[in-house]
Amino acid sequence: MNFIFISPQFPKHYWKFCDRLKKNGVNVLGIGDTPFNELHEELKNSLTEYYFVTDLKDYDAAFKAVAFFSFKYGKIDWIESNNEFWLELDAKLRTDFHVTTGEQFENISRIKNKSEMKKYYALAKVPTARLHKITSIDAAQHFIDKVGYPVIVKPDVGVGANDTYKLSNDEELKEFFDEHIDVQYVMEEFVTGDTHSYDAIVDSNSNPLFESTSIWDSALAMLMQQVDVSIYTADSVPEKLRELGRATVKAFGVKSRFVHLEFFKLTKARKGLGEVGDFVGLEVNMRPAGGYITEMMNVANYTDVYKIWADMVTTDSRKLPDSGQRCYCVFSSRRDGLNYVHTHEEILERYGDKITMCDRMPESMGASMGNQMYIIKAADKVAVDEFIKFVQEKI
């Protein structure tokens, strides 16, 4: 099997996807915009060959790289990045090289455009916030007259909470239209709730081989207010969330992928959406969860999601047995320049035997995720909350 992995060097732990494929006997062929000598050794050792391009946004360069591998190794069986930023590139390359094991370019809008997602949520009978494609300030005002302030405005195609705004009055609405005219935005009614993910690896029939859930506060608040970030992976998936997640995957017709679906769990009742505790569809991301959540899934489930994914690719099944063990895993980060009660050394001393990862965040993720991160294994939700407070409490 010939598997082309697009941008395997970012995030850095993605070398594990390549490693597990290689251990399954796959030719792993990397295409990336980082020079080969700058790749981590683990990644170098996981690749059969690597093709450097100066800019992955240059489609002709990416096309030539795939053509080279196709000429040298024969038919390409898979093309994948597992990265939101490159989903369209993946799909276009698959379509142009007749690789049928993933999304094709003509169908990509349903999983990239937030405005397109709504009808598939409806097929799954998952409630979602009302949405309007912004065309003019008058049309936006008409939508706001229906749903009321505040509203959320974000790019129809975007990654995470980047370039997302909360508008609370007419003045902010006018300022937005004065400053943003070059990107297609959508406006959505504001929903009050915590974000819960449904994460899964699904086979060629859209059936889950692995399921997990992580919980965090508003990503928008993290980005806009530059607050400290905390995310935890729970020890089980609530049955209602599992049901909605599976239904959503089926409705979108997604196959043979790692998926990351986001839901609001309402903390305030919203007419037409649900009561406190109900789940509301937010958006779909047909790739693994961002940041270090794949690492957290491993800890919380005593497993190896990279192997489960690689086995899905090569056998369309799960070979790694369920460990039967579960715990919580929590990520907590801090931002440079803020004064915290406890020092870095005190955190290491108190939680040293429980820490599974301690690292500086990549510069590109600092604004959204913080600068210094810690991940620990926790026995229960009480331990999760205690850890977050200890790391993030400020003077």
Secondary structure as UniProt FT lines:
FT   STRAND          2..6
FT   TURN            8..9
FT   HELIX           12..14
FT   HELIX           15..23
FT   TURN            24..25
FT   STRAND          27..32
FT   HELIX           36..38
FT   HELIX           41..46
FT   STRAND          49..52
FT   TURN            56..57
FT   HELIX           59..73
FT   STRAND          78..80
FT   HELIX           84..86
FT   HELIX           87..96
FT   TURN            97..98
FT   HELIX           105..107
FT   HELIX           109..112
FT   HELIX           114..123
FT   TURN            124..125
FT   STRAND          131..133
FT   HELIX           137..147
FT   STRAND          151..155
FT   TURN            160..163
FT   STRAND          165..167
FT   HELIX           170..179
FT   STRAND          185..189
FT   STRAND          193..202
FT   TURN            204..205
FT   STRAND          208..212
FT   STRAND          214..216
FT   HELIX           219..224
FT   STRAND          230..233
FT   HELIX           239..252
FT   STRAND          257..266
FT   TURN            271..273
FT   TURN            276..277
FT   STRAND          279..285
FT   TURN            291..292
FT   HELIX           293..301
FT   HELIX           305..315
FT   STRAND          328..334
FT   TURN            336..337
FT   HELIX           344..351
FT   TURN            352..354
FT   STRAND          355..360
FT   HELIX           363..365
FT   HELIX           366..369
FT   STRAND          372..378
FT   HELIX           381..392
//
